[in-house]
Amino acid sequence: MFTVNLDTVEAQIGATAELSIFSDPKFGNRAVVTAHYENEETFEDSTVIMMFSAEDLDGFAKAIERAREGLAAADSAGMVGLAGWAETNTR
């Protein structure tokens, strides 16, 4: 197994998301997103791992771009802007 860590990003409510490239004889070559959250009040940790093939990663990247568009609509016009964007841009 060989892993290359690309970046760790701070997320909301005390979470981090890490992106890495993973190569393993059993699982193959994958992009891996590891999201980790630690609740400081209960001292509970949770971790979610998502593994993507190159094709799946392209689909996820497109979804991220759509999320950026929706956030921009919400930032410019609030819930009304997001609702308008969602009406014309969701399946």
N, CA, C and O atoms as CSV, one atom per row, in Angstrom:
chain,resi,resn,atom,element,x,y,z
A,1,MET,N,N,0.848,-1.178,0.000
A,1,MET,CA,C,0.000,0.000,0.000
A,1,MET,C,C,0.891,1.237,0.000
A,1,MET,O,O,1.911,1.283,0.688
A,2,PHE,N,N,0.498,2.225,-0.771
A,2,PHE,CA,C,1.236,3.477,-0.880
A,2,PHE,C,C,0.228,4.618,-0.888
A,2,PHE,O,O,-0.736,4.591,-1.653
A,3,THR,N,N,0.446,5.616,-0.044
A,3,THR,CA,C,-0.476,6.744,0.058
A,3,THR,C,C,0.293,8.050,-0.045
A,3,THR,O,O,1.355,8.207,0.556
A,4,VAL,N,N,-0.256,8.988,-0.815
A,4,VAL,CA,C,0.293,10.337,-0.920
A,4,VAL,C,C,-0.781,11.304,-0.441
A,4,VAL,O,O,-1.841,11.406,-1.059
A,5,ASN,N,N,-0.523,12.014,0.651
A,5,ASN,CA,C,-1.477,13.001,1.155
A,5,ASN,C,C,-1.326,14.291,0.370
A,5,ASN,O,O,-0.222,14.820,0.237
A,6,LEU,N,N,-2.445,14.801,-0.153
A,6,LEU,CA,C,-2.423,16.001,-0.974
A,6,LEU,C,C,-2.743,17.260,-0.184
A,6,LEU,O,O,-2.081,18.284,-0.346
A,7,ASP,N,N,-3.761,17.185,0.675
A,7,ASP,CA,C,-4.164,18.385,1.419
A,7,ASP,C,C,-5.129,18.009,2.529
A,7,ASP,O,O,-5.865,17.028,2.429
A,8,THR,N,N,-5.111,18.801,3.580
A,8,THR,CA,C,-6.093,18.694,4.658
A,8,THR,C,C,-6.772,20.043,4.786
A,8,THR,O,O,-6.108,21.077,4.854
A,9,VAL,N,N,-8.095,20.033,4.820
A,9,VAL,CA,C,-8.885,21.258,4.857
A,9,VAL,C,C,-9.720,21.263,6.131
A,9,VAL,O,O,-10.349,20.262,6.475
A,10,GLU,N,N,-9.722,22.395,6.827
A,10,GLU,CA,C,-10.595,22.551,7.990
A,10,GLU,C,C,-12.023,22.740,7.493
A,10,GLU,O,O,-12.281,23.544,6.598
A,11,ALA,N,N,-12.927,22.002,8.074
A,11,ALA,CA,C,-14.339,22.113,7.715
A,11,ALA,C,C,-15.098,22.712,8.895
A,11,ALA,O,O,-14.496,23.079,9.905
A,12,GLN,N,N,-16.400,22.809,8.768
A,12,GLN,CA,C,-17.234,23.366,9.824
A,12,GLN,C,C,-17.295,22.438,11.030
A,12,GLN,O,O,-17.000,21.248,10.922
A,13,ILE,N,N,-17.667,22.972,12.144
A,13,ILE,CA,C,-17.921,22.295,13.423
A,13,ILE,C,C,-16.802,21.336,13.850
A,13,ILE,O,O,-17.073,20.235,14.331
A,14,GLY,N,N,-15.573,21.749,13.676
A,14,GLY,CA,C,-14.452,20.969,14.183
A,14,GLY,C,C,-14.068,19.761,13.359
A,14,GLY,O,O,-13.464,18.826,13.883
A,15,ALA,N,N,-14.397,19.760,12.114
A,15,ALA,CA,C,-14.079,18.626,11.251
A,15,ALA,C,C,-12.923,18.970,10.322
A,15,ALA,O,O,-12.646,20.140,10.058
A,16,THR,N,N,-12.263,17.946,9.840
A,16,THR,CA,C,-11.248,18.113,8.803
A,16,THR,C,C,-11.547,17.141,7.677
A,16,THR,O,O,-12.132,16.081,7.896
A,17,ALA,N,N,-11.145,17.507,6.484
A,17,ALA,CA,C,-11.252,16.620,5.328
A,17,ALA,C,C,-9.874,16.537,4.691
A,17,ALA,O,O,-9.232,17.555,4.432
A,18,GLU,N,N,-9.438,15.334,4.447
A,18,GLU,CA,C,-8.119,15.118,3.869
A,18,GLU,C,C,-8.268,14.414,2.535
A,18,GLU,O,O,-9.047,13.469,2.412
A,19,LEU,N,N,-7.528,14.865,1.537
A,19,LEU,CA,C,-7.538,14.238,0.222
A,19,LEU,C,C,-6.185,13.591,-0.016
A,19,LEU,O,O,-5.143,14.221,0.165
A,20,SER,N,N,-6.209,12.334,-0.423
A,20,SER,CA,C,-4.968,11.629,-0.702
A,20,SER,C,C,-5.156,10.694,-1.887
A,20,SER,O,O,-6.277,10.404,-2.304
A,21,ILE,N,N,-4.045,10.237,-2.410
A,21,ILE,CA,C,-4.037,9.237,-3.474
A,21,ILE,C,C,-3.538,7.944,-2.850
A,21,ILE,O,O,-2.555,7.942,-2.109
A,22,PHE,N,N,-4.212,6.855,-3.150
A,22,PHE,CA,C,-3.985,5.577,-2.505
A,22,PHE,C,C,-3.756,4.521,-3.580
A,22,PHE,O,O,-4.525,4.438,-4.537
A,23,SER,N,N,-2.730,3.732,-3.437
A,23,SER,CA,C,-2.480,2.637,-4.370
A,23,SER,C,C,-2.305,1.359,-3.565
A,23,SER,O,O,-1.442,1.275,-2.691
A,24,ASP,N,N,-3.131,0.369,-3.867
A,24,ASP,CA,C,-3.126,-0.866,-3.103
A,24,ASP,C,C,-3.442,-2.031,-4.039
A,24,ASP,O,O,-4.329,-1.908,-4.884
A,25,PRO,N,N,-2.746,-3.149,-3.912
A,25,PRO,CA,C,-3.026,-4.290,-4.790
A,25,PRO,C,C,-4.473,-4.783,-4.685
A,25,PRO,O,O,-5.042,-5.225,-5.683
A,26,LYS,N,N,-5.069,-4.715,-3.506
A,26,LYS,CA,C,-6.434,-5.208,-3.315
A,26,LYS,C,C,-7.484,-4.223,-3.839
A,26,LYS,O,O,-8.428,-4.629,-4.517
A,27,PHE,N,N,-7.322,-2.921,-3.525
A,27,PHE,CA,C,-8.322,-1.918,-3.886
A,27,PHE,C,C,-7.998,-1.170,-5.165
A,27,PHE,O,O,-8.878,-0.514,-5.723
A,28,GLY,N,N,-6.783,-1.246,-5.642
A,28,GLY,CA,C,-6.385,-0.527,-6.842
A,28,GLY,C,C,-5.986,0.902,-6.524
A,28,GLY,O,O,-5.702,1.240,-5.375
A,29,ASN,N,N,-5.967,1.722,-7.537
A,29,ASN,CA,C,-5.605,3.136,-7.389
A,29,ASN,C,C,-6.869,3.945,-7.160
A,29,ASN,O,O,-7.825,3.851,-7.930
A,30,ARG,N,N,-6.869,4.744,-6.093
A,30,ARG,CA,C,-8.052,5.505,-5.724
A,30,ARG,C,C,-7.655,6.855,-5.165
A,30,ARG,O,O,-6.592,7.018,-4.567
A,31,ALA,N,N,-8.541,7.822,-5.377
A,31,ALA,CA,C,-8.465,9.073,-4.624
A,31,ALA,C,C,-9.291,8.830,-3.370
A,31,ALA,O,O,-10.384,8.269,-3.437
A,32,VAL,N,N,-8.768,9.252,-2.234
A,32,VAL,CA,C,-9.424,8.966,-0.967
A,32,VAL,C,C,-9.704,10.271,-0.231
A,32,VAL,O,O,-8.808,11.090,-0.030
A,33,VAL,N,N,-10.950,10.449,0.166
A,33,VAL,CA,C,-11.334,11.575,1.015
A,33,VAL,C,C,-11.639,10.998,2.394
A,33,VAL,O,O,-12.497,10.128,2.542
A,34,THR,N,N,-10.924,11.497,3.397
A,34,THR,CA,C,-11.147,11.077,4.770
A,34,THR,C,C,-11.674,12.280,5.543
A,34,THR,O,O,-10.982,13.288,5.685
A,35,ALA,N,N,-12.886,12.167,6.034
A,35,ALA,CA,C,-13.485,13.240,6.829
A,35,ALA,C,C,-13.474,12.793,8.287
A,35,ALA,O,O,-13.915,11.691,8.614
A,36,HIS,N,N,-12.970,13.654,9.149
A,36,HIS,CA,C,-12.856,13.313,10.559
A,36,HIS,C,C,-13.517,14.412,11.388
A,36,HIS,O,O,-13.323,15.601,11.135
A,37,TYR,N,N,-14.289,14.000,12.368
A,37,TYR,CA,C,-14.961,14.940,13.253
A,37,TYR,C,C,-14.733,14.503,14.689
A,37,TYR,O,O,-14.887,13.328,15.022
A,38,GLU,N,N,-14.367,15.446,15.529
A,38,GLU,CA,C,-14.182,15.162,16.950
A,38,GLU,C,C,-15.103,16.070,17.752
A,38,GLU,O,O,-15.012,17.295,17.666
A,39,ASN,N,N,-15.985,15.464,18.528
A,39,ASN,CA,C,-16.891,16.205,19.393
A,39,ASN,C,C,-16.177,16.429,20.719
A,39,ASN,O,O,-15.979,15.492,21.493
A,40,GLU,N,N,-15.793,17.675,20.975
A,40,GLU,CA,C,-15.019,17.981,22.175
A,40,GLU,C,C,-15.826,17.820,23.458
A,40,GLU,O,O,-15.248,17.610,24.524
A,41,GLU,N,N,-17.142,17.913,23.372
A,41,GLU,CA,C,-17.980,17.772,24.564
A,41,GLU,C,C,-18.119,16.314,25.002
A,41,GLU,O,O,-18.138,16.020,26.197
A,42,THR,N,N,-18.215,15.409,24.038
A,42,THR,CA,C,-18.409,13.996,24.376
A,42,THR,C,C,-17.149,13.170,24.141
A,42,THR,O,O,-17.112,11.986,24.476
A,43,PHE,N,N,-16.132,13.777,23.576
A,43,PHE,CA,C,-14.881,13.096,23.250
A,43,PHE,C,C,-15.107,11.918,22.307
A,43,PHE,O,O,-14.389,10.919,22.366
A,44,GLU,N,N,-16.088,12.039,21.455
A,44,GLU,CA,C,-16.357,11.001,20.469
A,44,GLU,C,C,-15.768,11.426,19.132
A,44,GLU,O,O,-15.852,12.591,18.744
A,45,ASP,N,N,-15.181,10.481,18.445
A,45,ASP,CA,C,-14.625,10.714,17.116
A,45,ASP,C,C,-15.442,9.932,16.096
A,45,ASP,O,O,-15.974,8.862,16.390
A,46,SER,N,N,-15.526,10.479,14.911
A,46,SER,CA,C,-16.112,9.728,13.813
A,46,SER,C,C,-15.299,10.023,12.560
A,46,SER,O,O,-14.831,11.143,12.353
A,47,THR,N,N,-15.142,9.007,11.736
A,47,THR,CA,C,-14.369,9.128,10.515
A,47,THR,C,C,-15.150,8.487,9.382
A,47,THR,O,O,-15.702,7.397,9.531
A,48,VAL,N,N,-15.190,9.171,8.254
A,48,VAL,CA,C,-15.826,8.645,7.051
A,48,VAL,C,C,-14.762,8.611,5.964
A,48,VAL,O,O,-14.050,9.592,5.750
A,49,ILE,N,N,-14.660,7.497,5.291
A,49,ILE,CA,C,-13.679,7.357,4.217
A,49,ILE,C,C,-14.431,7.067,2.923
A,49,ILE,O,O,-15.251,6.152,2.855
A,50,MET,N,N,-14.137,7.862,1.900
A,50,MET,CA,C,-14.720,7.644,0.582
A,50,MET,C,C,-13.581,7.390,-0.399
A,50,MET,O,O,-12.612,8.148,-0.444
A,51,MET,N,N,-13.699,6.330,-1.178
A,51,MET,CA,C,-12.678,5.997,-2.166
A,51,MET,C,C,-13.281,6.166,-3.554
A,51,MET,O,O,-14.377,5.678,-3.828
A,52,PHE,N,N,-12.548,6.868,-4.434
A,52,PHE,CA,C,-13.036,7.165,-5.774
A,52,PHE,C,C,-12.066,6.653,-6.835
A,52,PHE,O,O,-10.852,6.818,-6.711
A,53,SER,N,N,-12.608,6.036,-7.868
A,53,SER,CA,C,-11.807,5.775,-9.064
A,53,SER,C,C,-11.655,7.105,-9.793
A,53,SER,O,O,-12.289,8.089,-9.411
A,54,ALA,N,N,-10.843,7.153,-10.815
A,54,ALA,CA,C,-10.678,8.397,-11.573
A,54,ALA,C,C,-12.009,8.863,-12.160
A,54,ALA,O,O,-12.322,10.053,-12.132
A,55,GLU,N,N,-12.787,7.928,-12.686
A,55,GLU,CA,C,-14.087,8.274,-13.272
A,55,GLU,C,C,-15.054,8.799,-12.214
A,55,GLU,O,O,-15.747,9.791,-12.437
A,56,ASP,N,N,-15.096,8.133,-11.070
A,56,ASP,CA,C,-15.972,8.575,-9.985
A,56,ASP,C,C,-15.539,9.933,-9.434
A,56,ASP,O,O,-16.376,10.758,-9.066
A,57,LEU,N,N,-14.229,10.157,-9.383
A,57,LEU,CA,C,-13.714,11.435,-8.905
A,57,LEU,C,C,-14.134,12.574,-9.831
A,57,LEU,O,O,-14.434,13.674,-9.365
A,58,ASP,N,N,-14.157,12.317,-11.137
A,58,ASP,CA,C,-14.641,13.327,-12.086
A,58,ASP,C,C,-16.094,13.683,-11.800
A,58,ASP,O,O,-16.464,14.857,-11.830
A,59,GLY,N,N,-16.916,12.683,-11.524
A,59,GLY,CA,C,-18.317,12.940,-11.182
A,59,GLY,C,C,-18.447,13.733,-9.895
A,59,GLY,O,O,-19.291,14.624,-9.796
A,60,PHE,N,N,-17.625,13.420,-8.914
A,60,PHE,CA,C,-17.655,14.144,-7.649
A,60,PHE,C,C,-17.203,15.588,-7.853
A,60,PHE,O,O,-17.762,16.505,-7.251
A,61,ALA,N,N,-16.201,15.790,-8.693
A,61,ALA,CA,C,-15.720,17.152,-8.990
A,61,ALA,C,C,-16.823,17.983,-9.646
A,61,ALA,O,O,-16.959,19.171,-9.352
A,62,LYS,N,N,-17.604,17.376,-10.524
A,62,LYS,CA,C,-18.732,18.079,-11.143
A,62,LYS,C,C,-19.777,18.452,-10.092
A,62,LYS,O,O,-20.355,19.538,-10.140
A,63,ALA,N,N,-20.012,17.552,-9.148
A,63,ALA,CA,C,-20.963,17.851,-8.074
A,63,ALA,C,C,-20.461,18.998,-7.205
A,63,ALA,O,O,-21.255,19.822,-6.751
A,64,ILE,N,N,-19.166,19.059,-6.971
A,64,ILE,CA,C,-18.593,20.167,-6.197
A,64,ILE,C,C,-18.782,21.485,-6.942
A,64,ILE,O,O,-19.107,22.499,-6.325
A,65,GLU,N,N,-18.588,21.485,-8.235
A,65,GLU,CA,C,-18.820,22.706,-9.025
A,65,GLU,C,C,-20.279,23.144,-8.931
A,65,GLU,O,O,-20.563,24.336,-8.812
A,66,ARG,N,N,-21.201,22.190,-8.985
A,66,ARG,CA,C,-22.624,22.526,-8.848
A,66,ARG,C,C,-22.904,23.096,-7.472
A,66,ARG,O,O,-23.698,24.026,-7.336
A,67,ALA,N,N,-22.263,22.549,-6.451
A,67,ALA,CA,C,-22.441,23.072,-5.091
A,67,ALA,C,C,-21.925,24.508,-5.000
A,67,ALA,O,O,-22.530,25.346,-4.331
A,68,ARG,N,N,-20.820,24.787,-5.667
A,68,ARG,CA,C,-20.295,26.167,-5.679
A,68,ARG,C,C,-21.287,27.121,-6.329
A,68,ARG,O,O,-21.489,28.237,-5.848
A,69,GLU,N,N,-21.903,26.685,-7.418
A,69,GLU,CA,C,-22.903,27.517,-8.092
A,69,GLU,C,C,-24.089,27.779,-7.167
A,69,GLU,O,O,-24.570,28.908,-7.078
A,70,GLY,N,N,-24.560,26.745,-6.482
A,70,GLY,CA,C,-25.676,26.907,-5.554
A,70,GLY,C,C,-25.320,27.827,-4.394
A,70,GLY,O,O,-26.141,28.644,-3.977
A,71,LEU,N,N,-24.104,27.702,-3.871
A,71,LEU,CA,C,-23.665,28.595,-2.793
A,71,LEU,C,C,-23.582,30.035,-3.271
A,71,LEU,O,O,-23.938,30.953,-2.532
A,72,ALA,N,N,-23.117,30.242,-4.498
A,72,ALA,CA,C,-23.041,31.594,-5.047
A,72,ALA,C,C,-24.428,32.199,-5.172
A,72,ALA,O,O,-24.621,33.376,-4.867
A,73,ALA,N,N,-25.401,31.404,-5.619
A,73,ALA,CA,C,-26.784,31.892,-5.724
A,73,ALA,C,C,-27.332,32.241,-4.350
A,73,ALA,O,O,-28.017,33.251,-4.194
A,74,ALA,N,N,-27.037,31.414,-3.354
A,74,ALA,CA,C,-27.506,31.679,-1.987
A,74,ALA,C,C,-26.809,32.903,-1.404
A,74,ALA,O,O,-27.434,33.695,-0.700
A,75,ASP,N,N,-25.518,33.062,-1.693
A,75,ASP,CA,C,-24.783,34.224,-1.189
A,75,ASP,C,C,-25.301,35.522,-1.787
A,75,ASP,O,O,-25.317,36.556,-1.118
A,76,SER,N,N,-25.725,35.470,-3.044
A,76,SER,CA,C,-26.168,36.705,-3.693
A,76,SER,C,C,-27.628,37.049,-3.406
A,76,SER,O,O,-27.990,38.225,-3.382
A,77,ALA,N,N,-28.474,36.034,-3.189
A,77,ALA,CA,C,-29.898,36.332,-3.019
A,77,ALA,C,C,-30.562,35.494,-1.935
A,77,ALA,O,O,-31.787,35.371,-1.920
A,78,GLY,N,N,-29.789,34.924,-1.038
A,78,GLY,CA,C,-30.361,34.182,0.082
A,78,GLY,C,C,-31.126,32.949,-0.350
A,78,GLY,O,O,-30.826,32.339,-1.376
A,79,MET,N,N,-32.132,32.589,0.459
A,79,MET,CA,C,-32.916,31.390,0.177
A,79,MET,C,C,-33.659,31.489,-1.151
A,79,MET,O,O,-33.839,30.489,-1.845
A,80,VAL,N,N,-34.086,32.692,-1.496
A,80,VAL,CA,C,-34.805,32.876,-2.763
A,80,VAL,C,C,-33.872,32.583,-3.931
A,80,VAL,O,O,-34.264,31.926,-4.895
A,81,GLY,N,N,-32.643,33.069,-3.843
A,81,GLY,CA,C,-31.662,32.802,-4.893
A,81,GLY,C,C,-31.345,31.326,-5.001
A,81,GLY,O,O,-31.246,30.787,-6.104
A,82,LEU,N,N,-31.185,30.664,-3.856
A,82,LEU,CA,C,-30.903,29.231,-3.873
A,82,LEU,C,C,-32.080,28.458,-4.437
A,82,LEU,O,O,-31.890,27.523,-5.214
A,83,ALA,N,N,-33.297,28.836,-4.056
A,83,ALA,CA,C,-34.488,28.145,-4.572
A,83,ALA,C,C,-34.591,28.318,-6.075
A,83,ALA,O,O,-34.911,27.362,-6.781
A,84,GLY,N,N,-34.325,29.520,-6.584
A,84,GLY,CA,C,-34.357,29.750,-8.025
A,84,GLY,C,C,-33.299,28.929,-8.746
A,84,GLY,O,O,-33.561,28.342,-9.796
A,85,TRP,N,N,-32.110,28.896,-8.175
A,85,TRP,CA,C,-31.033,28.104,-8.768
A,85,TRP,C,C,-31.408,26.623,-8.779
A,85,TRP,O,O,-31.213,25.933,-9.779
A,86,ALA,N,N,-31.950,26.142,-7.656
A,86,ALA,CA,C,-32.300,24.727,-7.541
A,86,ALA,C,C,-33.397,24.353,-8.534
A,86,ALA,O,O,-33.388,23.253,-9.087
A,87,GLU,N,N,-34.336,25.261,-8.761
A,87,GLU,CA,C,-35.434,24.978,-9.683
A,87,GLU,C,C,-34.929,24.702,-11.091
A,87,GLU,O,O,-35.483,23.862,-11.801
A,88,THR,N,N,-33.882,25.407,-11.493
A,88,THR,CA,C,-33.387,25.238,-12.858
A,88,THR,C,C,-32.162,24.340,-12.966
A,88,THR,O,O,-31.768,23.975,-14.074
A,89,ASN,N,N,-31.550,23.973,-11.838
A,89,ASN,CA,C,-30.284,23.241,-11.919
A,89,ASN,C,C,-30.240,21.905,-11.214
A,89,ASN,O,O,-29.173,21.295,-11.144
A,90,THR,N,N,-31.348,21.425,-10.689
A,90,THR,CA,C,-31.326,20.111,-10.047
A,90,THR,C,C,-32.158,19.142,-10.859
A,90,THR,O,O,-33.027,19.526,-11.642
A,91,ARG,N,N,-31.869,17.907,-10.650
A,91,ARG,CA,C,-32.524,16.848,-11.439
A,91,ARG,C,C,-33.792,16.395,-10.788
A,91,ARG,O,O,-34.473,15.512,-11.310
